[in-house]
Amino acid sequence: MFGLIRNSLFGRTESCPLQVLRTGVKDDVHYEERVYDAGKYAAVEVTGKPFDEASREAVLQLLKYVGGANQKGASMGMTAPVTITAFPTEDESLQQRVKVFLRIPSQFQEDPPVPTESGIKIEERESMTVYSTQFGGYAKEPDYVAHAAKLRSALGDEATYHTDYYYCNGYDPPMKPYGRRNEVWLVRKDLSA
């Protein structure tokens, strides 16, 4: 198992295709409005465990999948970011439920290898527009909750986004001690729908 995770962590890393629509700063919160392309993602859902524990468990499953735990035995390399769907409660804490996504690398987008673990699903995600803010360090649940609150405050009433979930994103392997990049994304609501 460690070999599969090592291969996925130390292989090439590919960024998800995006376009920055605009940037802003309010109350010392820097944010961007971005559009992410549609694509296929590997996804794992974990329930009944605290956010950080559930996230780690799901990420390890996805790392094994891209590292070769699939029916083709293909070591696909990593994409960034790893995206964790957080489901806030009324008091802004997070439910004991996460869904973690990892974009399938571009060379496998047309025909993703079938996962050997039944908990991993391949899903097609539509293009989406997000409001994003970035922060450093080893992010845990309180960090994501705090930065989501800051982003909501900075956006104020000028933006419309989903309030029943948001995305927590990590860009770095766990052994990178400095210059870490994490982001919170609020997904823009399409008012024409």
N, CA and C of each residue as an Amber inpcrd file, in Angstrom:
protein
   579
   0.8230000  -1.1950000   0.0000000   0.0000000   0.0000000   0.0000000
   0.8640000   1.2550000   0.0000000   1.9340000   1.3050000   0.8020000
   2.7630000   2.4990000   0.8580000   3.3440000   2.8270000  -0.5070000
   3.6890000   1.8010000  -1.2800000   4.2250000   2.0390000  -2.6180000
   3.2250000   2.7500000  -3.5070000   1.9480000   2.3760000  -3.4100000
   0.9210000   3.0270000  -4.2110000   0.7590000   4.4870000  -3.8120000
   0.7740000   4.7520000  -2.5100000   0.6290000   6.1290000  -2.0510000
   1.8720000   6.9280000  -2.4220000   3.0520000   6.3400000  -2.2440000
   4.2930000   7.0210000  -2.6020000   4.2940000   7.3800000  -4.0850000
   3.8680000   6.4470000  -4.9400000   3.8400000   6.7170000  -6.3740000
   2.8960000   7.8680000  -6.7090000   1.7670000   7.9520000  -6.0340000
   0.8280000   9.0210000  -6.3370000   1.3020000  10.3630000  -5.7780000
   2.0200000  10.3400000  -4.6550000   2.5070000  11.5920000  -4.0660000
   3.7220000  12.1490000  -4.7980000   4.5820000  11.2790000  -5.2910000
   5.8300000  11.7480000  -5.8720000   5.8360000  11.7460000  -7.3900000
   4.7040000  11.3700000  -7.9930000   4.5860000  11.4640000  -9.4470000
   4.3840000  12.9220000  -9.8360000   4.0670000  13.1340000 -11.0820000
   3.8330000  14.5180000 -11.5270000   2.5210000  15.0190000 -10.9400000
   2.4260000  16.3230000 -10.7710000   1.1900000  16.9290000 -10.2940000
   0.6570000  17.8440000 -11.3790000  -0.6100000  17.6800000 -11.6840000
  -1.2820000  18.4590000 -12.7190000  -2.3320000  19.3310000 -12.0500000
  -2.4090000  20.5930000 -12.4530000  -3.4050000  21.5010000 -11.8950000
  -4.7180000  21.3930000 -12.6530000  -5.8110000  21.5990000 -11.9380000
  -7.1400000  21.6070000 -12.5690000  -7.2570000  22.8370000 -13.4630000
  -7.8080000  22.6680000 -14.6750000  -7.9570000  23.8100000 -15.5840000
  -8.9320000  24.8530000 -15.0170000  -8.4950000  26.1260000 -15.0190000
  -9.3300000  27.1870000 -14.4740000  -9.0850000  28.4900000 -15.2110000
 -10.0160000  29.4070000 -15.0250000  -9.8920000  30.7620000 -15.5510000
 -10.2710000  31.7120000 -14.4250000  -9.4170000  32.7070000 -14.1450000
  -9.7150000  33.7070000 -13.1260000 -10.5300000  34.8210000 -13.7730000
 -11.7340000  35.0530000 -13.2390000 -12.6140000  36.0940000 -13.7650000
 -12.3110000  37.4560000 -13.1530000 -12.0620000  37.4650000 -11.8460000
 -11.7350000  38.7200000 -11.1730000 -11.1050000  38.4280000  -9.8210000
 -10.4230000  39.4310000  -9.2970000  -9.8320000  39.3350000  -7.9620000
 -10.3830000  40.4870000  -7.1220000 -10.3290000  40.3220000  -5.8240000
 -10.8040000  41.3670000  -4.9350000 -10.1320000  41.2850000  -3.5840000
 -10.2170000  42.3850000  -2.8370000  -9.7110000  42.4450000  -1.4690000
 -10.7210000  43.2470000  -0.6630000 -11.1280000  42.6790000   0.4630000
 -12.0060000  43.4030000   1.3820000 -11.7030000  42.9270000   2.7880000
 -11.5080000  43.8800000   3.6960000 -11.2080000  43.5630000   5.0980000
 -10.0200000  42.6070000   5.1990000  -8.9700000  42.8610000   4.4140000
  -7.7420000  42.0520000   4.3820000  -7.9510000  40.6230000   3.8990000
  -9.0980000  40.3520000   3.2750000  -9.3490000  39.0330000   2.6900000
  -9.1670000  39.1570000   1.1780000  -8.1720000  38.4530000   0.6590000
  -7.9410000  38.4070000  -0.7890000  -8.7510000  37.2390000  -1.3430000
  -9.4570000  37.4960000  -2.4490000 -10.2570000  36.4200000  -3.0310000
 -10.2550000  36.5390000  -4.5470000 -10.6210000  35.4300000  -5.1770000
 -10.7490000  35.3710000  -6.6300000 -12.0840000  34.7430000  -6.9840000
 -12.5990000  35.1500000  -8.1370000 -13.7370000  34.4650000  -8.7300000
 -13.1770000  33.6800000  -9.9070000 -13.3820000  32.3640000  -9.9090000
 -12.7800000  31.4780000 -10.9040000 -13.8300000  30.5730000 -11.5360000
 -13.5260000  30.1360000 -12.7570000 -14.3320000  29.1190000 -13.4280000
 -13.4540000  27.8860000 -13.6080000 -13.9620000  26.7410000 -13.1670000
 -13.2730000  25.4650000 -13.3460000 -13.9740000  24.6690000 -14.4350000
 -13.1850000  24.0490000 -15.3060000 -13.7250000  23.2380000 -16.3950000
 -14.4490000  22.0050000 -15.8680000 -15.3870000  21.5100000 -16.6600000
 -16.0330000  20.2310000 -16.3650000 -15.0000000  19.1180000 -16.4930000
 -15.2670000  17.9970000 -15.8830000 -14.3500000  16.8680000 -16.0000000
 -14.7740000  15.6970000 -15.1460000 -13.9920000  14.6250000 -15.2480000
 -14.2360000  13.4160000 -14.4620000 -13.3560000  13.4410000 -13.2210000
 -13.9700000  13.0140000 -12.1190000 -13.3010000  13.0240000 -10.8230000
 -13.4790000  11.6830000 -10.1390000 -12.4840000  11.2800000  -9.3570000
 -12.6330000  10.1510000  -8.4460000 -13.1590000  10.7390000  -7.1380000
 -14.1400000  10.0750000  -6.5300000 -14.7770000  10.6070000  -5.3310000
 -14.9610000   9.5170000  -4.2830000 -14.8030000   9.9140000  -3.0270000
 -15.0270000   9.0220000  -1.8870000 -15.8450000   9.7910000  -0.8550000
 -16.8740000   9.1560000  -0.3210000 -17.6710000   9.7770000   0.7360000
 -17.4760000   8.9920000   2.0270000 -17.2670000   9.7230000   3.1330000
 -17.0900000   9.1190000   4.4520000 -18.0510000   9.8270000   5.4010000
 -18.8160000   9.0430000   6.1610000 -19.7490000   9.6080000   7.1330000
 -19.4920000   9.0200000   8.5200000 -19.9850000   9.7290000   9.5340000
 -19.9130000   9.2300000  10.9020000 -18.5780000   9.4260000  11.5830000
 -17.6930000  10.2250000  10.9950000 -16.3820000  10.4960000  11.5980000
 -16.1340000  11.9970000  11.5650000 -15.3410000  12.5110000  12.5190000
 -15.0120000  13.9360000  12.4930000 -14.3570000  14.3300000  11.1650000
 -14.5110000  15.6000000  10.7850000 -14.0640000  16.1150000   9.4980000
 -12.6180000  15.7310000   9.1610000 -11.6810000  16.0030000  10.0630000
 -10.2670000  15.7540000   9.7600000  -9.9770000  14.2660000   9.5710000
 -10.5560000  13.4310000  10.4150000 -10.3540000  11.9860000  10.3130000
 -10.9750000  11.4420000   9.0280000 -12.1980000  11.8610000   8.7370000
 -12.8800000  11.4130000   7.5160000 -12.1300000  11.8630000   6.2690000
 -11.6330000  13.0910000   6.2870000 -10.8840000  13.6170000   5.1420000
  -9.6260000  12.8040000   4.8910000  -8.8580000  12.5290000   5.9500000
  -7.6230000  11.7240000   5.8040000  -7.9270000  10.3520000   5.2170000
  -8.9710000   9.7050000   5.7330000  -9.3490000   8.3740000   5.2610000
  -9.6860000   8.3990000   3.7670000 -10.4760000   9.3710000   3.3590000
 -10.8820000   9.4670000   1.9550000  -9.6950000   9.7930000   1.0510000
  -8.8400000  10.7090000   1.4910000  -7.6650000  11.0840000   0.6830000
  -6.7520000   9.8810000   0.4770000  -6.5380000   9.0790000   1.5220000
  -5.6860000   7.8860000   1.3770000  -6.2510000   6.9250000   0.3390000
  -7.5730000   6.7440000   0.3240000  -8.1940000   5.8710000  -0.6870000
  -7.9420000   6.4140000  -2.0920000  -8.0810000   7.7280000  -2.2540000
  -7.8710000   8.3310000  -3.5770000  -6.4080000   8.2480000  -4.0030000
  -5.4880000   8.4130000  -3.0520000  -4.0620000   8.3010000  -3.3770000
  -3.7080000   6.8950000  -3.8480000  -4.3140000   5.8990000  -3.2130000
  -4.0770000   4.5240000  -3.6600000  -4.6130000   4.3260000  -5.0750000
  -5.7970000   4.8780000  -5.3440000  -6.3970000   4.7370000  -6.6740000
  -5.4960000   5.3380000  -7.7580000  -5.0620000   6.5840000  -7.5880000
  -4.2180000   7.2070000  -8.6210000  -2.8130000   6.6180000  -8.6290000
  -2.4420000   5.9460000  -7.5440000  -1.1240000   5.3060000  -7.4740000
  -1.0740000   3.9290000  -8.1150000  -2.2300000   3.3840000  -8.5310000
  -2.2320000   2.1050000  -9.2290000  -3.2690000   1.1050000  -8.7500000
  -4.0350000   1.4320000  -7.7010000  -5.0760000   0.5280000  -7.2180000
  -6.3210000   0.6920000  -8.0880000  -6.1560000   0.2860000  -9.3520000
  -7.2510000   0.3600000 -10.3200000  -7.0890000  -0.8220000 -11.2730000
  -8.1130000  -1.1140000 -12.0590000  -8.0950000  -2.3170000 -12.8860000
  -7.0290000  -2.3070000 -13.9750000  -6.5210000  -1.1410000 -14.3300000
  -5.4270000  -1.0680000 -15.3040000  -4.0640000  -1.1160000 -14.6340000
  -4.0320000  -0.9840000 -13.2910000  -2.7650000  -0.9080000 -12.5730000
  -1.9790000   0.3420000 -12.9340000  -2.6790000   1.3620000 -13.4030000
  -2.0310000   2.5820000 -13.8940000  -1.6730000   3.5180000 -12.7500000
  -0.4220000   3.9460000 -12.7180000   0.0100000   5.0020000 -11.8110000
  -0.2110000   6.3130000 -12.5480000  -1.2460000   7.0300000 -12.1600000
  -1.6960000   8.1830000 -12.9300000  -1.0220000   9.4890000 -12.5680000
  -0.4080000   9.5830000 -11.3880000   0.0980000  10.8680000 -10.9230000
  -1.0250000  11.6390000 -10.2430000  -0.6760000  12.7690000  -9.6780000
  -1.6280000  13.5660000  -8.8940000  -2.1640000  14.7370000  -9.6900000
  -3.3400000  15.1830000  -9.2830000  -3.8560000  16.4800000  -9.7080000
  -4.0300000  17.3230000  -8.4540000  -4.0210000  18.6090000  -8.6190000
  -4.2150000  19.5180000  -7.4910000  -5.3100000  20.5030000  -7.8620000
  -6.1570000  20.7870000  -6.9020000  -6.1220000  20.3840000  -5.4970000
  -6.9120000  19.1050000  -5.2310000  -6.7370000  18.5850000  -4.0120000
  -7.6510000  17.5950000  -3.4580000  -8.7820000  18.4230000  -2.8560000
 -10.0120000  18.1310000  -3.2420000 -11.1670000  18.9380000  -2.8370000
 -12.0510000  18.1470000  -1.8790000 -12.3030000  18.7400000  -0.7240000
 -13.1360000  18.1260000   0.3000000 -14.4260000  18.9340000   0.4050000
 -15.5600000  18.2910000   0.2210000 -16.8390000  18.9640000   0.3840000
 -17.1890000  18.9780000   1.8600000 -17.3610000  20.1940000   2.3900000
 -17.7410000  20.3710000   3.7910000 -19.2130000  20.7590000   3.8450000
 -19.9320000  20.1850000   4.8110000 -21.3550000  20.4630000   4.9830000
 -21.5440000  21.1480000   6.3320000 -21.6940000  22.4850000   6.3390000
 -21.7910000  23.2030000   7.6130000 -23.1430000  23.0000000   8.2920000
 -23.1160000  23.1050000   9.6140000 -24.3370000  23.0750000  10.4090000
 -24.7570000  24.5240000  10.6670000 -25.8620000  24.7220000  11.3630000
 -26.3390000  26.0790000  11.6430000 -25.3370000  26.8850000  12.4600000
 -24.5550000  26.2250000  13.3210000 -23.5730000  26.9490000  14.1410000
 -22.2070000  27.0610000  13.4530000 -22.1560000  26.7420000  12.1530000
 -20.9550000  26.8520000  11.3100000 -19.9430000  25.7160000  11.5050000
 -20.1500000  24.8280000  12.5100000 -19.2770000  23.6580000  12.5920000
 -19.6210000  22.7490000  11.4160000 -18.8550000  21.6800000  11.2270000
 -19.0650000  20.8190000  10.0660000 -19.6730000  19.4870000  10.4670000
 -20.5850000  19.0010000   9.6290000 -21.2160000  17.7050000   9.8660000
 -20.1790000  16.5870000   9.7770000 -20.5290000  15.4250000  10.3440000
 -19.6520000  14.2620000  10.2470000 -19.9260000  13.5550000   8.9250000
 -19.6430000  14.2830000   7.8650000 -19.8330000  13.7780000   6.5090000
 -18.9270000  14.5910000   5.5900000 -18.1200000  13.9180000   4.8020000
 -17.3040000  14.6040000   3.8000000 -17.3810000  13.8280000   2.4960000
 -17.2000000  14.5420000   1.4150000 -17.0480000  13.9190000   0.1080000
 -15.7790000  14.5220000  -0.4800000 -14.8200000  13.6700000  -0.7900000
 -13.5190000  14.1280000  -1.2700000 -13.3900000  13.7960000  -2.7520000
 -12.9330000  14.7810000  -3.5350000 -12.7870000  14.6450000  -4.9830000
 -11.3440000  14.8440000  -5.3980000 -10.9500000  14.1320000  -6.4210000
  -9.6500000  14.3220000  -7.0520000  -9.8700000  14.2290000  -8.5560000
  -9.5000000  15.2800000  -9.2780000  -9.7000000  15.2850000 -10.7300000
  -8.8350000  14.2090000 -11.3660000  -9.4280000  13.4510000 -12.2710000
  -8.6920000  12.4340000 -13.0160000  -7.6950000  13.1730000 -13.9230000
  -6.4100000  12.7780000 -13.9320000  -5.4370000  13.4510000 -14.7960000
  -5.8850000  13.4510000 -16.2640000  -5.4890000  14.4820000 -17.0000000
  -5.9980000  14.7210000 -18.3550000  -5.8070000  13.5320000 -19.2890000
  -4.6970000  12.8170000 -19.1900000  -4.4820000  11.6920000 -20.1070000
  -5.4400000  10.5310000 -19.8530000  -6.1440000  10.5320000 -18.7010000
  -7.0960000   9.4690000 -18.3660000  -8.5430000   9.9630000 -18.3560000
  -8.7660000  11.2440000 -18.7120000 -10.1140000  11.8190000 -18.6470000
 -11.1280000  11.0650000 -19.5130000 -10.7530000  10.6760000 -20.7120000
 -11.6960000  10.0070000 -21.6200000 -12.1000000   8.6200000 -21.1300000
 -11.1580000   7.9030000 -20.5280000 -11.4090000   6.5280000 -20.1080000
 -10.7120000   6.2640000 -18.7720000 -11.2730000   6.7810000 -17.6540000
 -10.6240000   6.6040000 -16.3520000 -10.5430000   5.1350000 -15.9570000
  -9.4190000   4.7080000 -15.3890000  -9.3280000   3.3370000 -14.8980000
 -10.3920000   3.0640000 -13.8330000 -10.9570000   1.8830000 -13.8520000
 -11.9790000   1.4960000 -12.8770000 -11.2830000   1.2340000 -11.5390000
 -11.7720000   1.8540000 -10.4580000 -11.1630000   1.6330000  -9.1370000
 -11.3410000   0.1810000  -8.6810000 -10.3530000  -0.3300000  -7.9620000
 -10.4770000  -1.6750000  -7.3960000 -11.1960000  -1.6350000  -6.0460000
 -11.2920000  -0.4680000  -5.4190000 -12.0300000  -0.3200000  -4.1630000
 -13.4350000   0.1690000  -4.4650000 -14.4360000  -0.4920000  -3.8950000
 -15.8330000  -0.1650000  -4.2010000 -16.2530000   1.2020000  -3.6740000
 -15.5530000   1.7450000  -2.6820000 -15.9100000   3.0430000  -2.1110000
 -15.5560000   4.2210000  -2.9990000 -14.7830000   3.9790000  -4.0540000
 -14.3690000   5.0550000  -4.9640000 -15.2910000   5.0550000  -6.1670000
 -15.8670000   6.2050000  -6.4480000 -16.7630000   6.3610000  -7.5930000
 -16.1410000   7.3450000  -8.5810000 -16.3660000   7.1200000  -9.8670000
 -15.9550000   8.0740000 -10.8910000 -17.1840000   8.9080000 -11.2390000
 -17.0500000  10.2230000 -11.1090000 -18.1790000  11.1230000 -11.3310000
 -17.8180000  12.1850000 -12.3560000 -18.8120000  12.5620000 -13.1270000
 -18.6750000  13.6690000 -14.0790000 -19.1630000  14.9230000 -13.3600000
 -18.3100000  15.9500000 -13.2980000 -18.7090000  17.2090000 -12.6630000
 -18.8000000  18.2860000 -13.7270000 -19.8430000  19.1000000 -13.6350000
 -20.0290000  20.2010000 -14.5710000 -19.0500000  21.3220000 -14.2530000
 -18.8950000  22.2260000 -15.2020000 -18.1210000  23.4350000 -14.9790000
 -18.7410000  24.1890000 -13.8010000 -17.9060000  24.8520000 -13.0040000
 -18.4500000  25.6070000 -11.8740000 -17.6580000  26.8860000 -11.6740000
 -18.3490000  27.8680000 -11.1240000 -17.7180000  29.1360000 -10.7730000
 -17.6550000  29.2080000  -9.2580000 -16.4800000  29.5690000  -8.7350000
 -16.2870000  29.6220000  -7.2870000 -15.6920000  30.9580000  -6.8760000
 -15.9310000  31.2970000  -5.6080000 -15.2260000  32.3860000  -4.9460000
 -14.2120000  31.7080000  -4.0430000 -12.9500000  32.0990000  -4.1700000
 -11.8720000  31.3740000  -3.5060000 -11.0100000  32.3040000  -2.6620000
 -10.5880000  31.8260000  -1.5000000  -9.5860000  32.5290000  -0.7060000
  -8.5200000  31.5170000  -0.2770000  -7.3020000  31.9770000  -0.1680000
  -6.1420000  31.1020000   0.0640000  -5.5220000  31.3790000   1.4290000
  -4.9710000  30.3330000   2.0410000  -4.2360000  30.4760000   3.3030000
  -3.2060000  29.3610000   3.4050000  -2.2420000  29.5010000   4.3200000
  -1.1500000  28.5390000   4.4440000  -1.3050000  27.6070000   5.6330000
  -0.2450000  26.8510000   5.8890000  -0.1990000  25.9590000   7.0380000
  -0.8060000  24.5920000   6.7760000  -0.8140000  23.7760000   7.8260000
  -1.4690000  22.4690000   7.7870000  -2.9270000  22.6920000   8.1910000
  -3.8190000  22.7050000   7.2320000  -5.2130000  23.0750000   7.4860000
  -5.9880000  21.9550000   8.1780000  -6.7580000  22.3610000   9.1610000
  -7.6660000  21.4710000   9.8880000  -9.0610000  22.0920000   9.8400000
 -10.0350000  21.3850000  10.3770000 -11.4220000  21.8580000  10.3450000
 -11.5750000  23.3020000  10.8210000 -11.0110000  23.7030000  11.9860000
 -11.2100000  25.0960000  12.4360000 -10.6510000  26.1290000  11.4440000
  -9.5740000  25.7930000  10.7470000  -8.9920000  26.7190000   9.7620000
  -9.9490000  26.9190000   8.5920000 -10.4810000  25.8180000   8.0700000
 -11.4190000  25.9250000   6.9530000 -12.6780000  26.6940000   7.3600000
 -13.2090000  26.4060000   8.5540000 -14.4140000  27.0800000   9.0280000
 -14.1510000  28.5900000   9.1530000 -13.0070000  28.9620000   9.7310000
 -12.6670000  30.3770000   9.9210000 -12.4970000  31.0980000   8.5870000
 -11.8150000  30.4650000   7.6330000 -11.5860000  31.1170000   6.3440000
 -12.8620000  31.1720000   5.5000000 -13.7450000  30.1990000   5.6510000
 -15.0390000  30.2580000   4.9670000 -15.8450000  31.4390000   5.5100000
 -15.8140000  31.6460000   6.8190000 -16.5360000  32.7720000   7.4290000
 -15.9580000  34.1020000   6.9540000 -14.6400000  34.1980000   6.8740000
 -13.9960000  35.4330000   6.3990000 -14.3660000  35.7120000   4.9410000
 -14.3900000  34.6770000   4.1160000 -14.7320000  34.8530000   2.7080000
 -16.1900000  35.3020000   2.5710000 -17.1030000  34.6710000   3.3140000
 -18.5120000  35.0830000   3.2750000 -18.6530000  36.5460000   3.6770000
 -17.9310000  36.9510000   4.7160000 -17.9890000  38.3350000   5.1870000
 -17.4420000  39.2920000   4.1260000 -16.3380000  38.9340000   3.4840000
 -15.7350000  39.7890000   2.4550000 -16.6500000  39.9300000   1.2400000
 -17.3360000  38.8610000   0.8680000 -18.2310000  38.9090000  -0.2860000
 -19.5020000  39.6980000   0.0060000 -19.9380000  39.6790000   1.2670000
 -21.1370000  40.4170000   1.6520000 -22.3370000  40.0180000   0.8260000
 -23.1320000  40.9950000   0.4380000 -24.3570000  40.7440000  -0.3220000
 -24.1380000  40.7730000  -1.8270000 -22.9120000  41.0580000  -2.2640000
 -22.6720000  41.1990000  -3.7110000 -22.5380000  39.8720000  -4.4450000
 -22.4580000  38.7750000  -3.7340000 -22.2870000  37.4650000  -4.3780000
 -23.3680000  36.5060000  -3.8910000 -23.8100000  35.6340000  -4.7860000
 -24.7840000  34.6090000  -4.4410000 -24.1040000  33.2580000  -4.5920000
 -24.1270000  32.4570000  -3.5440000 -23.4370000  31.1710000  -3.5360000
 -24.2200000  30.1800000  -2.6770000 -23.8790000  28.9070000  -2.8560000
 -24.5210000  27.8430000  -2.0800000 -24.1070000  27.9560000  -0.6130000
 -25.0620000  27.7710000   0.2780000 -24.7630000  27.8600000   1.7090000
 -24.8110000  26.5050000   2.4080000 -25.2830000  25.4740000   1.7060000
 -25.4040000  24.1520000   2.3250000 -24.1210000  23.3220000   2.2100000
 -23.1470000  23.8180000   1.4620000 -21.8480000  23.1560000   1.3640000
 -20.8220000  24.1600000   0.8540000 -19.5490000  23.8460000   1.0690000
 -18.4500000  24.5740000   0.4410000 -17.2850000  23.6120000   0.2970000
 -16.2710000  24.0340000  -0.4440000 -15.1370000  23.1580000  -0.7190000
 -13.9000000  23.6100000   0.0460000 -13.2260000  22.6370000   0.6470000
 -11.9500000  22.8320000   1.3240000 -10.8920000  22.1590000   0.4460000
  -9.8350000  22.8760000   0.1140000  -8.8700000  22.3780000  -0.8710000
  -7.4480000  22.3950000  -0.3390000  -6.7290000  21.3150000  -0.6180000
  -5.3180000  21.2280000  -0.2850000  -4.5070000  20.9640000  -1.5410000
  -3.3750000  21.6370000  -1.6560000  -2.5400000  21.5390000  -2.8530000
  -1.2300000  20.8020000  -2.6280000  -0.8690000  20.5140000  -1.3920000
   0.4700000  20.0190000  -1.1010000   0.4750000  18.6420000  -0.4470000
   1.5440000  17.8450000  -0.7090000   1.6780000  16.5730000   0.0090000
   1.9560000  16.8390000   1.4840000   1.6350000  15.8890000   2.3580000
   1.7720000  16.1180000   3.7980000   3.2050000  16.3800000   4.2530000
   4.2000000  15.9160000   3.4820000   5.5860000  16.1030000   3.9260000
   6.1670000  17.4530000   3.5370000   5.3960000  18.3330000   2.9260000
   5.8800000  19.6810000   2.5830000   5.6490000  20.5930000   3.7820000
   6.7160000  21.0100000   4.4840000   6.5130000  21.7560000   5.7210000
   6.2620000  23.2580000   5.5440000   6.7390000  23.8530000   4.4550000
   6.6430000  25.3110000   4.2940000   5.9680000  25.6690000   2.9800000
   5.4020000  26.8680000   2.9310000   4.7930000  27.3560000   1.7020000
   3.5740000  26.5640000   1.2780000   2.8430000  26.0670000   2.2560000
   1.6690000  25.2530000   1.9570000   0.5300000  26.1230000   1.4490000
  -0.2980000  25.5540000   0.5720000  -1.4210000  26.2760000  -0.0160000
  -2.7170000  25.5260000   0.2390000  -3.6550000  26.2120000   0.8630000
  -5.0010000  25.7040000   1.1090000  -5.9700000  26.7690000   0.6220000
  -7.1610000  26.3480000   0.2480000  -8.1720000  27.2920000  -0.1920000
  -9.5510000  26.8530000   0.2740000 -10.4330000  27.8340000   0.4390000
 -11.8570000  27.5920000   0.6400000 -12.5580000  28.1370000  -0.5960000
 -13.5010000  27.3450000  -1.1440000 -14.2920000  27.7810000  -2.2990000
 -15.7680000  27.8050000  -1.9220000 -16.4020000  28.9250000  -2.1780000
 -17.8540000  29.0220000  -2.1290000 -18.3350000  28.9360000  -3.5720000
 -19.2610000  28.0390000  -3.8450000 -19.7100000  27.7820000  -5.2240000
 -20.8320000  28.7550000  -5.5770000 -20.5960000  29.5270000  -6.6410000
 -21.5710000  30.5300000  -7.0800000 -22.8560000  29.8570000  -7.5380000
 -23.9790000  30.4510000  -7.1410000 -25.2820000  29.9830000  -7.6050000
 -25.5680000  30.5980000  -8.9510000 -26.0950000  29.8080000  -9.8600000
 -26.5160000  30.3030000 -11.1530000 -27.9290000  30.8270000 -10.9940000
 -28.0830000  32.1310000 -11.0660000 -29.3920000  32.7500000 -10.8260000
 -30.3720000  32.5080000 -11.9660000 -29.8800000  32.0990000 -13.1360000
 -30.7820000  31.8620000 -14.2720000 -31.4330000  30.4840000 -14.2030000
 -30.9400000  29.6300000 -13.3070000 -31.4830000  28.2630000 -13.2280000
 -32.7950000  28.2240000 -12.4770000
